[in-house]
C-alpha cells in the first residue's frame, strides 16, 4: 500500500486512489458530531450561494459553516462542534461549507474513493481503509484556511499512516501540545463567541466515533457525506 501525505487544495487536486481529506479544526469533526446529533443527511459545498440554494431545495434543512472562522451571515450555525452538540438535528438535512475542508472534498476530482478525516474517527478510517486494501492512499492535510500547514491535520495524517503501516507510535503528547500551538486560538478570550475552548477538546477526542464519512458526488456538483459504521 502506497501512502502519500499531501497538503492544501493543490494536494486535494493531486490526490489519487483512496483519498482522505483531513480537517481536524473543525470541519470534519463538526461533520461527525452532526450525524451524532441526529442529522439524516449531510451535503457539503464549496460556495456560500450554493449552500443557500440547497437550503431552498431541501425542507427541514439547516446551514452550518464559516468564512474567516466566523459563522456566515444567514447561516444557522458556525463551524463549531460546541454549537452542534447543543442543537437538535433529529431528522434534519445539514448543509455545510467551510474554507478548507469542504473545498478540499469538492476539488479532489481524481480520487477513486473519498473520506473525510478527523481525529474523532481516525481509527474507524483506518479500519475502513484496511477492509478495502487499496494500492494507493492519499492523505490530504487541508491546513489553516487551506493556506498554511496545520499541525493538527498533519498529526492526524501521520496517525492514519502509522496505523495502516502497523507502526506503534504514540501521538498523545503531540495532540496535548496543540493547545499551546495551532489550538491556542480556542483559548483566546476574543474568539469565545465563535471558537470556544470546548471546540478544542471536542476536536481532539481521539476515536470518539466508530463510523466514517464517505463522499459521494452529486449531479449538481456538490457532495453527499454518507455515514458508514465500521
Secondary structure per residue as TSV (DSSP state, phi and psi in degrees):
chain	resnum	aa	ss	phi	psi
A	1	X	-	360.0	119.2
A	2	X	E	-87.5	127.1
A	3	X	E	-122.2	124.1
A	4	X	E	-123.4	135.4
A	5	X	E	-103.0	124.6
A	6	X	E	-122.1	172.8
A	7	X	E	-138.4	153.1
A	8	X	H	65.7	-174.6
A	9	X	H	-62.7	-38.1
A	10	X	H	-61.3	-38.2
A	11	X	H	-65.2	-40.2
A	12	X	H	-62.5	-39.6
A	13	X	H	-66.2	-33.1
A	14	X	H	-83.8	-18.2
A	15	X	-	-62.1	138.1
A	16	X	-	-132.5	170.6
A	17	X	E	68.6	-149.4
A	18	X	E	-76.1	121.5
A	19	X	E	-118.4	131.4
A	20	X	E	-112.3	116.1
A	21	X	E	-92.7	115.2
A	22	X	E	-104.0	126.5
A	23	X	-	-146.4	90.9
A	24	X	T	-74.0	-48.2
A	25	X	T	-105.1	84.7
A	26	X	T	-146.0	-0.9
A	27	X	H	-54.2	-50.1
A	28	X	H	-90.6	-8.8
A	29	X	H	-73.1	-46.3
A	30	X	H	-55.8	-42.8
A	31	X	H	-59.2	-41.8
A	32	X	H	-65.4	-44.6
A	33	X	H	-65.2	-28.7
A	34	X	H	-61.3	-47.7
A	35	X	H	-67.7	-38.1
A	36	X	H	-64.4	-24.3
A	37	X	T	-91.3	8.1
A	38	X	T	107.5	-1.0
A	39	X	-	-61.4	143.9
A	40	X	S	-102.3	-16.2
A	41	X	E	-148.7	141.2
A	42	X	E	-131.2	119.3
A	43	X	E	-112.6	130.5
A	44	X	E	-112.2	146.7
A	45	X	-	-143.8	158.9
A	46	X	S	-94.5	-9.0
A	47	X	-	-126.0	141.4
A	48	X	H	-62.8	-45.7
A	49	X	H	-63.1	-36.8
A	50	X	H	-64.5	-33.3
A	51	X	H	-64.6	-44.1
A	52	X	H	-63.9	-38.1
A	53	X	H	-63.5	-40.4
A	54	X	H	-66.0	-39.7
A	55	X	H	-61.1	-36.6
A	56	X	H	-68.3	-24.3
A	57	X	H	-84.3	-38.8
A	58	X	S	-103.1	119.7
A	59	X	T	-70.0	154.7
A	60	X	T	58.6	40.7
A	61	X	E	-115.9	156.6
A	62	X	E	-133.0	156.0
A	63	X	E	-107.8	135.0
A	64	X	E	-138.7	143.0
A	65	X	E	156.1	-172.7
A	66	X	E	-152.9	160.2
A	67	X	E	-137.9	130.2
A	68	X	T	62.3	31.1
A	69	X	T	75.8	-15.1
A	70	X	E	-97.6	152.7
A	71	X	E	-57.8	137.7
A	72	X	-	-76.2	138.6
A	73	X	T	-58.3	129.7
A	74	X	T	92.4	-7.1
A	75	X	-	-85.3	156.8
A	76	X	S	-80.3	-36.7
A	77	X	B	-139.3	157.2
A	78	X	-	-85.4	-152.3
A	79	X	S	-104.8	46.5
A	80	X	-	-119.1	119.6
A	81	X	H	-63.2	-26.5
A	82	X	H	-61.3	-40.9
A	83	X	H	-66.3	-42.9
A	84	X	H	-65.3	-40.9
A	85	X	H	-70.4	-17.4
A	86	X	H	-88.9	-11.1
A	87	X	S	-91.0	150.5
A	88	X	-	-95.4	102.6
A	89	X	-	-106.2	15.3
A	90	X	T	-55.4	122.7
A	91	X	T	75.9	4.9
A	92	X	-	-87.1	149.5
A	93	X	E	-94.7	124.9
A	94	X	E	-105.7	131.7
A	95	X	E	-115.4	123.2
A	96	X	E	-123.9	136.2
A	97	X	E	-141.9	134.2
A	98	X	-	-138.1	169.4
A	99	X	S	-67.5	-42.4
A	100	X	S	-106.6	-66.5
A	101	X	H	-56.7	-57.6
A	102	X	H	-66.9	-32.6
A	103	X	H	-63.1	-41.9
A	104	X	H	-61.7	-41.2
A	105	X	H	-59.6	-48.0
A	106	X	H	-64.2	-35.2
A	107	X	H	-83.4	-9.2
A	108	X	-	-82.1	64.8
A	109	X	T	-78.2	-15.3
A	110	X	T	-97.3	1.3
A	111	X	E	-75.3	143.6
A	112	X	E	-81.6	-41.2
A	113	X	E	-135.8	136.8
A	114	X	E	-117.9	130.2
A	115	X	E	-126.6	151.4
A	116	X	E	-83.5	155.1
A	117	X	E	-127.9	133.2
A	118	X	-	-157.8	165.6
A	119	X	G	-71.4	-29.9
A	120	X	G	-68.5	-15.6
A	121	X	G	-135.9	29.8
A	122	X	H	-59.8	-43.9
A	123	X	H	-66.7	-37.0
A	124	X	H	-63.3	-37.9
A	125	X	H	-61.1	-45.7
A	126	X	H	-60.9	-47.0
A	127	X	H	-60.9	-41.1
A	128	X	H	-64.8	-44.5
A	129	X	H	-61.3	-42.0
A	130	X	H	-62.9	-34.0
A	131	X	H	-66.8	-30.7
A	132	X	H	-87.9	-28.6
A	133	X	T	48.7	56.2
A	134	X	-	-71.0	155.8
A	135	X	S	-77.3	-24.1
A	136	X	E	-136.4	129.2
A	137	X	E	-125.3	128.5
A	138	X	E	-112.0	123.7
A	139	X	E	-110.2	113.5
A	140	X	E	-108.3	110.5
A	141	X	E	-85.7	110.6
A	142	X	-	-73.3	-25.4
A	143	X	-	79.7	174.7
A	144	X	B	-73.7	115.7
A	145	X	T	54.3	26.8
A	146	X	T	59.7	23.7
A	147	X	T	-133.3	-17.5
A	148	X	B	-139.7	147.8
A	149	X	-	-58.1	137.5
A	150	X	-	-116.2	119.6
A	151	X	H	-56.9	-37.7
A	152	X	H	-64.7	-38.0
A	153	X	H	-70.7	-39.4
A	154	X	H	-67.4	-38.6
A	155	X	H	-61.8	-45.0
A	156	X	H	-59.8	-43.6
A	157	X	H	-61.4	-42.7
A	158	X	H	-67.4	-35.6
A	159	X	H	-60.3	-48.0
A	160	X	H	-64.4	-45.5
A	161	X	H	-61.2	-43.6
A	162	X	H	-60.1	-45.5
A	163	X	H	-67.6	-38.9
A	164	X	H	-64.2	-34.1
A	165	X	H	-86.6	-7.5
A	166	X	T	76.2	22.8
A	167	X	-	-93.4	141.7
A	168	X	-	-96.3	92.5
A	169	X	-	-122.5	132.7
A	170	X	-	-92.3	129.7
A	171	X	-	-110.0	4.3
A	172	X	H	-57.2	-46.1
A	173	X	H	-65.2	-43.8
A	174	X	H	-64.7	-37.6
A	175	X	H	-66.9	-43.3
A	176	X	H	-61.6	-37.2
A	177	X	H	-71.6	-13.3
A	178	X	G	-59.3	-27.4
A	179	X	G	-57.9	-29.9
A	180	X	G	-103.4	1.3
A	181	X	T	-117.2	-113.7
A	182	X	T	-65.4	-20.9
A	183	X	T	-89.6	0.5
A	184	X	G	-64.7	-23.7
A	185	X	G	-64.0	-24.2
A	186	X	G	-72.1	-14.3
A	187	X	G	-108.1	10.2
A	188	X	-	-85.6	116.7
A	189	X	G	-55.3	-27.2
A	190	X	G	-72.3	-14.1
A	191	X	G	-100.1	4.2
A	192	X	T	-57.1	-36.4
A	193	X	T	-69.8	-24.1
A	194	X	T	-128.4	-8.9
A	195	X	S	-147.6	67.5
A	196	X	-	-77.2	162.3
A	197	X	H	-55.5	-33.5
A	198	X	H	-62.0	-27.6
A	199	X	H	-59.8	-40.9
A	200	X	H	-59.0	-48.9
A	201	X	H	-69.8	-37.3
A	202	X	H	-65.9	-34.6
A	203	X	H	-80.0	-17.6
A	204	X	T	-109.7	17.2
A	205	X	-	-80.7	85.7
A	206	X	T	-60.7	129.6
A	207	X	T	62.2	35.6
A	208	X	-	-67.8	-33.6
A	209	X	-	-116.0	146.3
A	210	X	-	-110.2	40.9
A	211	X	E	-138.1	160.0
A	212	X	E	-112.3	160.2
A	213	X	E	-115.3	114.6
A	214	X	E	-103.3	130.5
A	215	X	E	-85.0	133.0
A	216	X	E	-125.1	121.1
A	217	X	E	-63.5	139.9
A	218	X	-	-103.9	156.4
A	219	X	T	-60.1	-24.8
A	220	X	T	-85.6	4.5
A	221	X	S	91.3	-8.9
A	222	X	-	-89.0	-168.6
A	223	X	E	-143.3	136.0
A	224	X	E	-89.8	138.6
A	225	X	E	-103.2	119.3
A	226	X	E	-102.1	127.3
A	227	X	E	-81.6	123.6
A	228	X	E	-124.1	115.6
A	229	X	E	-70.1	142.0
A	230	X	-	-117.8	360.0
